Amino acid sequence: MVNYKKLLVVIDPTTEKQKALNRALLIAQKTGASITAFLSIYDFSYEMTTMLSVDERETMRQAVVDDRTEWLTELVNAQVKDKDIAIDAKVVWHNRPYESIIYEVIDNHYDLVVKGTHEHGGLKSVIFTPTDWHLMRKAPVPVLLVKEHDWPEQGNILAAVNVGTEDKDHQSLNQQVTHTALAFARTLKGQVNLLNSYPGTPVNIAVEIPEFDPSDFNESVKKHHIESMQTFASTHGVADEHCFVKEGLPEDVIPSIAKKIDAELVVLGTVGRHGISAALIGNTAEHVIDALDCDVLTLKPEGFISPMQK
């Protein structure tokens, strides 16, 4: 079973339907977890009212927070029908939503962040990093990004792993991703599927080295990944028919297989890259979420420390 005891749900004030809250309620019903519905607000005009004193500006900000808290409490009461679920509402004033979310996680020891996603275009996503990306990189706990897709019982859960690697950190992350997917499968009565993608032969090698045979190389690489997947899957009790080994980039292969099996949830690891390289390049999880029509659960490596904890 999934062992999340405290869920932090990011509320979207621009939409009536709170899909993240609905998803958290489903998890709480099955696990007994408590929920905090969290809203971060900010209005720069309240900071620019220079004619008012600091205390007066604080009073005005607090009035806005109180108003939104009342709205959020009414929203929660209207959507939560199960009175056995412990849920509260919290509104904070902060000019960077992702920072307020992560500080809330750090200060109050949540186990999972649940957030609804928005469509965003490719180039704009790279330049204007959305809150989703910051949470995936910097939140010290798993982040569940919710899309418009049901979680039916007996549904498919897809765990993206890298079984062909000898890197210890990647191997550890493989175990973490798979164990989490299996825990969700037990909680949701679903089926775990394992997916491993691997790169094809670089074209320039075949051109620069005439005696190089790309077909033989491809076959040996494919064989290595298939055998590695069989070994890995057998240790976790996943049958061969629920294992996929495909050539290609993860951001292409993962959405393709997720659509093929109509996955309700994709579980993958994220390296937590941040800084300039992350802004320009991103990572697999970030490239994948836009192309998926289902929920994505991103996990950090064991021992990951948020840069906001330092």
Secondary structure by P-SEA (a helix, b strand, c coil): cccccbbbbbbbccccccaaaaaaaaaaaacbbbbbbbbbbbbccccccccccaaaaaaaaaaaaaaaaaaaaaaaaaccccccbbbbbbbbbcccaaaaaaaaaaaccccbbbbbbbbbcaaaaaacccaaaaaacccccbbbbbccccccccbbbbbbbccccccaaaaaaaaaaaaaaaaaaaaacbbbbbbbbbbcccaaaaaacccccaaaaaaaaaaaaaaaaaaaaaaaccccccbbbbcccaaaaaaaaaaaacccbbbbcccccccccccccccccccccccccbbbbbbccccccccccc
